[in-house]
Amino acid sequence: MHILILGAAGMIGRKLVDRLVSDGRLGDQAVTQLTLADVIAAPSPAGFAGTVDSRAVDLSSDHVAADLVAGRPDVIFHLAAIVSGEAEADLETGYRVNLDGTRSLFDAIRLQGAESGWRPRVVFSSSNAVFGGPLPGVIGDDYVVTPQTSYGTQKLIGELLLADYSRRHIFDGIGLRLPTICVRPGKPNRAASSFFSGIIREPLAGQEAILPVADTVRHWMTSPRSAIGFLLHAATLDLARVGERPNLTMPGLSVTVAEQIEALRRIAGDRTVALIRREPDPVIERIVGGWAQAFEAGQARALGFTAETRFDDIIQAHIDDELGGHIG
């Protein structure tokens, strides 16, 4: 099986590569070839016996998408995007990367398939930012999407394109509205949601963390481990079970900032929690204030997607996967 991963150098992309290499398979097929694409070259995975082609490319540039799909991969994971805060601050770049890049990919698949009959599985990484207020406390699967950020708008347009191209049998697409991923390893990024991870990750590393919103802010989250599980499940799922609406809200955990902090206290103690410094940021407060707090995600759960049910488990997953299973 040949797998193409766009956004392969990002956190989720790297973890997806590692998992595919570790498993050696996707579903019942052996993974024999990986094409890894990002604006910086993704490292070649250690221990992989198959072929790896790692490319430093911009998906929105001319001819890049056509070159990437020329090898007709069986599965395409489209994770490439700039994050919410950056997309809001830079309108032109946000639309070029998040919309034009996606359209270029989908059209490259269309043109390649028209010549050869090739029809890959496409797993598109969307976001709960497609929802905009005023919102109910818990959002059902049939709630109308009305994004209130440029990032959410870009992701929603990608969802609509995915649904239309799938309807026309250009590819077999499934879109995953991912919760905020917490705890993200590495350094903070420009996502407006970055602090949700920062207030856990930095204190566990003995560093100060900035909290820009009130403790009462509630949000929908899951771990990187669960996010990888979503992607792999989507790549092998019988899409006949999904039906005519291929964009799904993924399960997660609805938790307040205060509940995050108390979970951290239970696991790491008061001295760790004391490293969190409150510094309100009106811009972040405005962006996050328009986000959804909880979802039913009933359709995704019925299709076999699963996530954590306690924030303690999300913290422990970070400790196990990134800190060698221990802190301090």
N, C-alpha and C positions, 0 to 999 in steps of 0.2 A: 504494500500500500504506500502510495506517495501522498504526503501531507504537506500543505503550504500553510505557514503561519505568518500572518502580517501583524507587525507589532511584536516580533519575537524577542526583541531586546528589552522590552518592558518587564515589570515585575510578574504579571500574570503570564506573559509569553514565556519567560524563562522557566517558570514553574511548570507550565504546560509541557515544554520541551523535556524537562527533567522527568516528568511523570511518564510521558510517552516512551522515553528511552528506558526508564526503569521497568515499565510493563512489557515493552517490546511488541505490544500489540494494541490495536484499537478494535474493540469488539472481538470478532473471531479471525481477524486478519493480522498478519505480521506487518509491522512498520518497517519498510525497506528503504525509504527515501524521505528526507526532510529538506524542504526549501524554507529558509528562514529569512525574512525580510523586515527591515526597519531602517530608520534614518541613520542609525549607527549599526555596524555589523554585530549580529548576535554571536556569542562565542560558540564554537563547535562543541557539542556535548561529548563528554568523556564516556567511553564504554559503548558507544553506538556502533554496531557492526555494519550498518547500511551506509548509504551515500548522503552526505550533507552538503548543501549549497547555501552558504550564508552571504547575503547581499546587503550592502548599505545603499538604500534607495529611498526616494520620496514617491509614495504611491500616486500623488496628485500630479507628478511630472509626466510629460508626454512619453508615450510608449512603454512606461515602466510596467503598468498592469498587464499589457499584452505580453511582454517578455516573461513576466512571472507565471502566467497561466499557459505559456506555450508548451510546457511539459505535461499539461493536462493532469493536475493532481486530483486524487480521488476525493479528498476532503480539504476544505479551505477554512481556516479559522481567521476571521477578520477582527482583530483586536486593535488595529492601528487607529489612533485618535490623539488629539491634544485634549487636555483635561478641562474640566468645567471652568475653573477660574481663569485660565489662559484664554479659553474660547470666548469668555465674556469680556475680557480686557482687550482682545485683538480680534475684531469682527472678521476682517479679511482673512487672516490666517485660519481662524476657526472654520469658516465655510470652505476654504480651499482644501484643508486637510480632511475635515470630518464629513463634508458633503461631496466635494469634487473627487476626492480620492475614492470614496465609496462608489460613486457613479462610474468612475473610470474602471474600477474592478468589475463591477457588474456588467458593463458593456463589453469589456474584454472577454469575459466568460461567454457572453452572448455571441460575439463574433467567432470565437474559437469553436464554440459548439455548433454554430451554423455550418461550419466547414466539415466537422468530424462526427457530429452526433454526441459529443461528449457532454455529460450532465453531472457535475459534481455535487456533493453535499457542501453547503455554505452555512457556517455557524457564525452569526453576527453578534458582536458584543454591543448591546444597547445599554440603556440606563433608565433608572426610575426618574431621571430628570425630565422624561417626556410628560410627566404629570405636573400640573400647575394649579395653584390655588384659585379660589378657596377650596380646600379639600376636606373631606370627612375624616374622622379619626382613623377609620379602617377603610381602605380602598378595595373594592371588589374587582374581579377580572373584567367586568363589563363597563367600568368607569371610563368616561370620555377623557382622552388625553388632550391637554391644552397647555403645552410647556410655556414657561415664563422666563426662560433664559435662552440665549443663542445656542448653547451646548445642547439643551433639551430639544430645541427645534431641529438642529442638525441631526440628532439621533432619531427623532421621529421621522424625518424625511427618509433617512436610511431604512427605517422599518417599513415605510410605505413602498419604497423601491423593492425591498426584499420580497414583500408580499406579492407585488405585481409581477416581478420576474419569475417568482415561483409559480404563480398562477398560469403564466405563459410557458411553463415547463422549460425555462432556460437553465435553471438549476433547482436543486431541492434545498430550500432555505429554511432556517429556523433562527429567530432572533431572541436573545436572552436579555431581559431587563435586569441587569445585575444590581443587587443592593450595594451600598457602600462597603468596600472591602476593608476589613479591620481584623487584625492589626497588620498594616502593610509594613514589610521590612524595608530597611534602607533609610535614605534621607527623605525629609518632607518634600512634596512636590507642590505644584501650583493649583491643585484641585482645591475648591472651596471646602471640601470635606476632609482635607488632610489632617486637621487637628483631632478628628475622632481617633485616628491611629496614634498621633503624636502624644496625646495625653496618657497613653499606655506605653508605647514603645520607648520614648525618651526616659521616663522615670525608671522603667525596668533596667535601662542602661546606666542609671545613676546621673542622668542629665535633666536639666530644667525643661519643662514643656509649657507652652503658652496656650491657654484656653480662651478663645475669643468670643464665646457665647455663654449664655446662662446655663446653669446646671439643669434647668427644667427642659431644655431642648430635647426632643425625642426624635429618634431616627431609626431607619431600617438598615440592618447590617448583616454581614456574614463574613466568614474567614476566607483567606486565600485558598485554604484546603478545600472548602466547600465550593468555591468558585471554579476550581479546576474540575471538581466532580460534575458541576453543571455542564461545562463545555464537553467533557468526554461523553456524558450521557446524551447530550444533544446530538453528538456526531453519529451515534449509533441507534438513536430512537426511531421507531417506525412512525414516519410522519403521517401516515394514514390515521393514526390515533390523535394527531394534533388538529386536523381539520383545516378549514379555510382561513384560519387566523393564526399565522405562524409565529407571532411575536408574543412571548410569554413573560409574565412577571415571575421572577424567581422567588422561592421562599427565603426567609431570613428571620431575624430577631428584632423586634421593636423594643428599644431600650433608651432610657434617658441618659444624659451625661452624668447625672448623679448616680445612676445605677452602674454605669461604667466604672466610676471612681470607687464605689463601694466594692465592686468585684475586685478591682485592683488592690484595695485595702485588705480584703480577705486573703488574697494570694501573696501579696508582697509587703503588707504592713503599712503603718502610719508614716514612717520615714520616707517611703517611696512616694506615697500620695502627696506629701508635703512639697515635692518638687514641681507640682502643678501650680502655675502662676496665672491668675485671672487678669486678662487684659482685653476688655471688650473692643471689638472691631465692627463698626456699623455696616461696612460693606459685606463682611462674612455673615453677620446676623441677618441682613436683608436677603441674601441668596439662600441661606439655609432655612430661613423662615418660610420660604415658599415651597419647601420640599415636603413630600409625603412622610407620614409618621409610621404607618403600618399598612400592610396589605394582607388580603386573604390568601392570595396565591394558590387558590384551590385547584385550578387546572394543572399547574405545574406539579403540585404535590401528587395529584391523581396519576400523573404521567411518570412518577418515580423520582422526581427531583427532591433532594433532602438537604437540610441545613441544621446548624446548631439551634438548640432551644434555651441555652443558658449562656450569658456573657462570660461567665467563668471558663466555660469550655473554649470560647474564642481566644481568651488570654492564654489558656493552657496550650492551645494549638500553636500559638506564636512561640511560647517558651520551648515547646518540644521541637518545632521545625526550624527555629532560627537561633535559639540560645542553648542548644544541646541538652534541653530537658531540665535545666536548672537556672536559678537566678542568684545574684549576689556573689 
